[in-house]
Each structure stands twice: as C-alpha cells, then as structure tokens.
Amino acid sequence: MPEGHSVHRIARQFERNFVGRPVTASSPQGRFAEGAAVLSGREMTAVRAVGKQMFAEFDEQLWLRVHLGLYGAWDFAGEILVDPTIASANGRMGQTNQRGTDLEEALGGAVFDAAGENSLTSIGAPRKTRVHVRMSEQTTGLADEDGEWPPPVVGQVRLRLLTDATCADLRGPTACVIQTPDEMLQTVAKLGPDPLVDDPEVGERRFLAAVARRNVAIGQLLMDQAIVSGIGNVYRAEMLFRARQNPHTPGRDVRPEVVRAIWRDWVRLLRIGVETGQMMTMDDLSPEDWRRAMASRDDRHWVYHRAGLPCRVCGTAIVVEEMQARKLYWCPRCQA
C-alpha cells in the first residue's frame, strides 16, 4: 500500500499538471462512468493529500476522493512538469537523509538503482518531458512515449483525467468517489494528524493524546489512520526500530518521550520522503553504503524485509510476524 509520502508526491504532480486547467474525464473500465461524466469539462481548482488519501477539487465545489489502497496506481503520460521539490517523476517510494549535487559529486557520479532511476540528479529545476510514469507502491519507472495522443488505454482504467497535454490513468483504487465539501471535510476529520497538513506541534499533541488513551499495541496504532495519517508497513517497522520500541507495548504504556520522538521522526521522514522519493530510513551512510542503498532496496532499511537476517546493530536475527494481517519486522533484542 502506498504510504503517505507517495500520495503527497502524487498530489504535487496533479498540482503542477492539472490544477487551473479544464479536464476531460472518462472511465474506460466503466465502473466510474457516472462520476466521470459529472467531472468531465470542469476545471481542477485544487488538490491536497491527507495521509494515504488524495482530494482533488473541481469547480462548482465538487471533490474527487481517491484512496489507492493495496493495489491502486496512477499512471501519467504526456508533458510532465516535474516539481523541483520532489526527486523524480516516477514516484519511487521512500526517503533519504542526504541529497543534492554535492553528494553526487562526492560519490563520483550519478547513482542509479536497479530500475535505472537516478534519484539524486532528478532533484532540480522543473522540466517538460514526453514520458510515461507510474506513481504507486510498485513503481515501474520511466518509459518513452511513442507519440500517440491521447495514449491508448491499457488495462482496467477506473478513471482517466486528460488535459490538452497530460494524461493521468487510475487503476485499482480502493476508493474513487465524488464528494461534496461537507463530505470531504467529514472524511478528513476522521483521519489522524498529517505532518504536512496539520501544524506539527498541534499534530504532536493529538498523536500523544490518542496513543496515551489506547490499550492497543503501538505497532497497531501506528497503522491506524485515525491515530496518525500516512504511516504504512515500511515506515511502521522502521520507526519503531529507530525508537527502539517494542511493537507489542500498549500505547498507554509507551513513555510519552518515546511517543513524542516517534512523531517527530515521522515529521522528518515524511518530509524527506516527499522530497526524494526514496524510502531509505538509515542515516549517516558512507558514500559506498549510500551507493549500495541507492542500487538496492534491501540495503535501505534497518529491519523491514530482513526476516532471519542479523540485526544491523546487535546481530540478533530479525523476526517477522503477523500483526493485523500485515507483516511486522522487528529486532527482539534492540526492541525488547
């Protein structure tokens, strides 16, 4: 499931390519035909992300709410105006603690991962390109367009949004609905604080209060979008390890200073994730380790997807278990 940083990146892509432009909407799959007919011909006036959900406003105060869920993805094609505050157009997930051309020079050149993406040099000025990009948890990367416009429909497209220069296709979302302003506000009100939406200090107080009154494992609370917005399976495992917190401790028993540290870590990681698009939660890497991490997701995390491998800190085998039908990775010694 796409985590919060990826949805914010998608929203920024819509802001640059669709807001202020009339949009033709259709539902090639047919499952959103009535909604597409209502939206078609209207101008997109605003877009925002809250946690794992995106809300696009159209004139006459209509809102499109999209929750990608486990399998959803947006595919963009045409002229893609790349936001200089995000690392790449293809929506590759994650974050880093190092960025920019100075780092690239220190590493001796561009750093490409297995998908051929250079996440460092893609940070820079906006550029217009004729490309096809996918923004989802399972990114497929960039591909050259063949010049056909609009691009042919491929697969089960729930919703196609089209301007004169840019196309966005939505596939496999959990939710794709039209809402009134009141309905949109009611949806947002049910979500926990998002560091990129709420004032971080206000969000911290909300998060502390919500965790303190729950007799539920902190590992479950971090995935509860009513407690905090945007955290998914990767960030959950990594943030708990970074805090050296046992995932099974009830929220009300976690020390307030630890809860506060977890929130502040989320503030930092979410912002970096939106900027860079790399879900790399390890800090202070050497240039060699950095290059290795950029080339392989297996080298980007402390515990996630490392079941049976030695903990990077203590050497204990990382364990994996089921928590609310999701895989939880943690170190039984560092997080005892």
N, C-alpha and C positions, 0 to 999 in steps of 0.2 A: 504494500500500500504506500503510495506517495506520502512523504512526511511534509511537515509544514513549510520547510524552505522551498520545496519544489513547487508547491501551489502558489507561494508568493512570487516565484520566478515566472510562472505561467501568467499570473495576473499582470506582472510588469510587461510581459510580451504583448498581451492584449492592450495594455495602456498605450504602448508605443505604436501598435499597428492597426488598432481598431477604434479606439476612443476618438470621437469627433468626426467619424465617417459613417455614412449610411451603409447598412449591412443587408445583404440578401441572405436569408436563412432558408434551409431546406432540411428534410430528414430522409436521406436516401434509403435508410433502413425501413422507414415508415412508422417507427414506434413513437416519434415525437412530431408527427406531421401537423397536428393541430397547433402545438406550441410554436413550431417553426413558422407557420402561416401568420400567427399573431406578431411575431418578431420581425418578419421579413419587411424590408423597406424602412425600418426605423433606424435612427442614429444611436450608436452606443455612446453614452454620455459619461460613464464612469465604470470603474472596475475595482474590486477590492478582494483581498484574500483574508480569511479569518480561520486560522488553524488549517484544516485539511479541506476547507470548502472555499469556492470562489463564487463571487456575486458580481454579475455584470448588469449595470443599469442601462435601460433604453429609454428613449423619450416617451412621454406620457406616463412616467413613473412605473414602468414595468421592470421587474428584476428577473434575471436568469440565474438560478442557483444550480451549481454543478458540484457534485461530490464524486471524485474519481473512484473511490473505493479501492478494492483489491486489484482490479483489472483495467480500470479506466486509463485513457491516454488521450492527449491532444496531439495531433499532427499538424504542423504548419507548413505551408508551401507558398512560394511566390517571393515577393520582396520582403525580406525580414529585416526590420530595423533593430539592431542589437543594442540593448540597453548598456551603457558604459558602466553601470553599477553592478552588472552581473557578468559572470565569467564567460559564458558560452551560450550559443543559441540552442544547443541541443538538449538542455535541461538535465544534464548528468547530475546525479544526486550528490549532495554532501557539503563538507566544509573543510577548510584548512586554517592554519594559523600563520601561513606565510604566503605572500602573493606579490606579483608585480614583476617588472622587467629586471629590477636589480637582482632578484632571486634567480631569474632565468640566466642572467649573465654569470652569477656565482656558480650555477650548475653546469655552465658550459654549453648552453643552447636550449632549444625547445625541449619540453618534456611531454611525450605522447604516451597515452595509456594504451591498453590492448585494443580499444576501439578506434584508435587513431586520433584521439582528441588532444589538443594542446591547451590545457586549462590555464596556462599562465599567460601566453601571448593573446589569448582571446579577451583578456581584460584590456579595455582601451576605448577608443572613440567609436561612436555608432558607425555602422557601415550598412549599405544596402547590398543584399545578395539575392541571387535567384537560386534558392535552395529549398530542400525539403528537410524538416527537422521534426523529431518526435520528443515530446515532453511527457515523461511518465516515469514510474519507478524503474521499469526495464527499458532503458534508453537504447535506441538502435543507431543513433548518430546521424551524421550528415550524408546527404546523397545529392548528386547533381540533378537538376531538373532537365527534362527533355524538351522544354519549350512549350508544351501543350498547356493551354489555358482556357478555362479552368482545368486543373489537373483531374485525371479520371478518378472516379470513386473506387476505392479498393477496400474490400471487406465490409463489415457491418458498421456503417457510419450512422450513429444516432442523430447527430446534428452537424450540419456544415454551415459555417459562417464565412461569407465571402464579401470582400470589398473589391474595388477595381484592381487591386494589386496583390492582396494577401488572402490566403485561404486557411481556415482552421477546421479540421475534422475531429469530431469527438467520437471515441469508440469505448464501449463497455463501461459506462459510468454506473455507479450505484444510484445516483440521483441526477436528474436533469429535468427541472420543473420551472415554471413561471410563477413568480410571487408578486404580491402587492407590496408596497413599502412596509406596511404593518406586519405582514407575514415574514418579510426579510428580517425586520428588527426582532421579531419573536424568535426566529431561528438563531440569530446572533446572540440573543440574550441567554440562550440555553448553553452556550459554549463558554469554556473556561478562558482565562486571560491569554492573550497572544502578545508577546513582547513587541511585535511590530505594529500592533493595533492599539493596545492599551498603554497608558503611562506605565513604565516598568516598575515604579515604586508602588503604584496602585495595584498593578498585577501581582507584585510580590506579596502584598498584604492579603489579597484574595486567595492566592495559592496557599499561603501559610495557614489561613483560617480554614480553608477547605480540607487540607491534609490533616490538620490537628483534630478535627472532629470525626474522623473516619476510622473505624476499626477494620480497615481493609488493607491488605498488603500494599506497601508503597510501590511495588512493581506493577500492581494492577492500577493504582491511582494515576501513575504517570501516563497510562494508556487511555484513561478516561477523559474524553474530550470535554466533559462538563467540569473537570477539575483543572485542566490546563490544555490549551489548544496546540495541536501540531505535532506532538511527540508520537513517534511510531516505534516499531520494534527495534530498529538500529539505535536510535537516539536513547531509547529507554535503557537498553543494556549498557551502552557506553557511559551514559551519565551516572548510572548507579555505580559502575565501576570507578569512574573518576571521583565520586564522592565516597568510595569505599563503604557503600551502604548495602546491607543485606536486603535483597529484594522482597523477602518474606516478612519483614518487620511491619506491623500495623502502622498506618500513617500517624495515628495519635501518639505512638511510642517513638517516632523518629525525632531526634533532638531538633529544636527549632533552628539552631545554627546550621544543621545539615540541610534541612528543608530550604532554608534561605540560600545556601550555597548551590543547591540543585537548581533553584530558579535562576540565579544569576549566571550559572553555567549555561542554562538554556537561552537566556538573553544573548549571551556571547556567541554560542554555537549557531543559533538561528540566523543571526545577522551575517556571520561569516559564510554560512551555508548558502544564503541567498546571493551573496557577492560572488562566490567562487564556484558553486555547483558541485563541489566535491565533499562527500560525507566522510571526511577523514578526521577522526577525533583525537589523534595523537599529536602532542605538542613537542616543540623544540627538537625537531628532527635534524640530523646532519644532512648535508647535501646529497650524500649517497643514499641514505634512507629515504629522503624525500623523493628522489628519482624512482626508487623502488616502489614507493607507495603510489606515485602517480601512474606507474605502469600496471599495478595490480591492486585490486580492492582488498585482497587478502592481507595486504600489508598496511591497511589504513586504520585498523581498529584494534582496540585493546582486547576485547572478548568476543565481539559479535562474530558469529560463524566460525568460531575457533574451538568447537567441542572436541575434547580429547587432547588438544594441543597444550603445551605448557604455558602457564600464565607468564606474560612478559615481565612481570615484577617479581613473583615469588617462585615460579616454576611448577606450581600445582596445576594438575590437569583442569582445564576449563570444562565445566559441566553444562549440559543443555537439558532443559525440562520443559514441560508444557505448563503454561500459565494462561488460563482463559483462552485455550485453543491457539495460542501463539507460542513460538519457541523463545525461551528465555535463556540467555547465555550469561554465566557469571562465574567468578572465582570463589570457591568455598573457603579459601583461606583469607585472601585480601578483603573479602566482603563478609567475613564470618560475623 
